[in-house]
């Protein structure tokens, strides 16, 4: 394996649950086998991030989903719609981008904060046909439209993985230090 020294590794934010951290709403992880090895082999340094925990939510916590309310996408409680964590997650995302240099992001699919194509729901219940990016990803794209992103499910696809790694390398050269 052509492993680069840690000092040269390119920082990539990764949903913490994919790295085996028990940060999900149910107190579990969604560890993606082989992810850390693939990152290391590509010279990428994982930077764990959980927007829900980073925004102050506990583990475990009530589950939330993306809900279209009056044309706006909100992260509301599945069982109690009064629970709205939208602004907490968005504020955390802005703080994260201001303080942590990254050159890419690997997110957990279906996550209301980290997913790239998440189901939208109606306020009264039921799923809409459309999809949206999770709240953390929305902020990443608004602030860093150049930032390469990949959902965990695509890591196993050799072509998509290689394309992502190449895009991360380009991004790291454009913004030295993983840039903001």
C-alpha positions in Angstrom: 0.0 0.0 0.0 1.4 3.4 -1.0 0.6 5.1 2.3 1.4 8.8 2.6 2.7 10.3 5.8 0.0 11.7 8.2 1.4 15.2 7.8 0.5 15.0 4.0 -2.9 13.4 4.5 -5.8 15.5 3.1 -8.6 16.1 5.6 -12.0 14.8 4.7 -15.0 15.2 6.9 -16.8 11.9 7.5 -20.1 11.2 9.3 -18.9 10.0 12.6 -21.3 7.1 12.7 -19.6 5.7 9.6 -16.3 5.6 11.5 -17.9 3.5 14.3 -18.8 6.3 16.7 -22.1 5.6 18.6 -23.7 9.0 17.8 -26.9 8.1 16.0 -30.3 9.0 17.4 -30.7 5.4 18.7 -27.2 5.4 20.3 -25.8 3.1 17.7 -23.2 3.5 14.9 -23.4 2.6 11.2 -19.7 1.7 10.8 -18.8 1.2 7.2 -16.4 -1.8 7.0 -13.1 -0.9 5.2 -13.7 2.8 5.1 -10.8 3.8 7.3 -8.5 1.5 5.3 -9.7 3.1 2.0 -9.2 6.6 3.3 -5.7 5.7 4.5 -4.7 4.0 1.2 -5.9 7.2 -0.6 -3.9 9.5 1.7 -7.1 11.0 3.2 -7.4 11.8 6.8 -10.9 11.3 8.3 -12.3 14.2 10.3 -15.3 12.7 12.2 -18.4 14.9 12.4 -21.9 14.4 13.7 -23.9 17.6 13.1 -26.6 16.5 15.6 -24.2 15.9 18.5 -22.1 18.9 17.4 -25.2 21.1 17.7 -25.8 19.9 21.2 -28.3 17.1 20.8 -27.9 14.2 23.2 -27.3 10.5 22.4 -29.8 8.9 22.3 -32.3 11.5 21.1 -35.7 11.6 19.4 -35.4 10.9 15.7 -35.9 13.8 13.3 -36.7 13.9 9.6 -36.7 16.5 6.9 -40.1 18.2 6.5 -41.2 20.7 3.9 -43.1 23.4 5.8 -44.4 26.4 3.8 -41.8 25.9 1.1 -38.9 25.6 3.6 -37.0 22.4 4.6 -36.9 21.9 8.4 -35.5 19.1 10.6 -38.5 18.2 12.8 -39.2 15.4 15.3 -40.7 12.3 13.8 -43.1 11.8 16.7 -43.3 15.4 18.0 -43.3 18.0 15.2 -42.7 20.8 17.8 -39.1 19.5 18.0 -37.2 21.7 15.5 -33.5 21.3 15.3 -33.0 23.1 12.0 -31.2 26.2 13.2 -29.0 24.3 15.7 -27.7 22.0 12.9 -27.3 24.9 10.4 -25.4 27.0 13.1 -23.1 24.0 13.8 -22.4 23.5 10.1 -21.3 27.2 9.8 -19.1 26.9 12.9 -17.6 23.7 11.6 -16.7 25.1 8.2 -15.2 28.2 9.8 -12.9 26.2 12.1 -12.1 22.9 10.4 -10.3 22.8 7.1 -11.6 20.0 4.9 -11.3 19.0 1.2 -14.2 16.7 1.0 -17.1 15.1 2.8 -18.5 11.5 3.1 -22.0 11.4 4.5 -24.4 8.9 5.8 -27.2 8.3 3.3 -30.8 9.0 4.4 -29.5 11.2 7.3 -31.5 14.4 7.8 -28.2 16.2 8.3 -25.6 14.3 6.3 -27.5 12.6 3.4 -27.1 13.8 -0.1 -30.6 12.8 -1.3 -32.9 12.5 1.7 -36.7 11.8 1.6 -38.8 14.8 2.4 -42.0 14.5 4.5 -45.2 16.4 4.9 -45.9 18.2 8.2 -48.9 16.0 8.8 -47.0 12.8 8.0 -46.3 10.9 4.8 -43.4 11.1 2.4 -43.2 13.4 -0.6 -41.8 12.3 -3.9 -39.0 14.8 -3.8 -35.6 14.5 -2.1 -33.3 17.1 -0.6 -29.8 17.3 0.8 -29.5 17.0 4.6 -29.2 20.3 6.5 -25.4 20.0 7.1 -24.8 19.2 3.4 -27.0 22.2 2.4 -24.7 24.5 4.3 -21.6 22.8 2.9 -22.8 23.3 -0.6 -23.9 26.9 0.0 -20.5 27.9 1.6 -18.3 25.5 -0.4 -19.9 24.6 -3.7 -16.6 23.2 -4.9 -16.4 20.7 -2.0 -16.5 17.0 -3.2 -19.2 15.0 -1.5 -19.9 11.3 -1.5 -22.5 9.1 0.2 -21.3 6.1 2.2 -23.2 3.8 -0.2 -21.0 4.9 -3.1 -17.6 4.2 -1.3 -17.7 0.6 -2.5 -18.1 1.7 -6.2 -14.5 1.8 -7.5 -15.2 4.4 -10.2 -17.1 6.7 -7.9 -14.5 6.3 -5.1 -11.7 7.1 -7.5 -13.5 10.2 -8.9 -14.1 11.4 -5.3 -10.5 11.0 -4.4 -9.3 12.8 -7.5 -11.8 15.7 -6.8 -10.6 15.9 -3.2 -6.9 16.1 -4.3 -7.9 19.0 -6.7 -9.8 20.7 -3.9 -6.8 20.4 -1.5 -4.5 22.0 -4.1 -6.9 24.9 -4.7 -7.4 25.5 -1.0 -4.1 24.6 0.8 -4.5 22.9 4.1 -7.9 21.6 3.1 -9.2 25.1 2.9 -12.3 26.9 3.9 
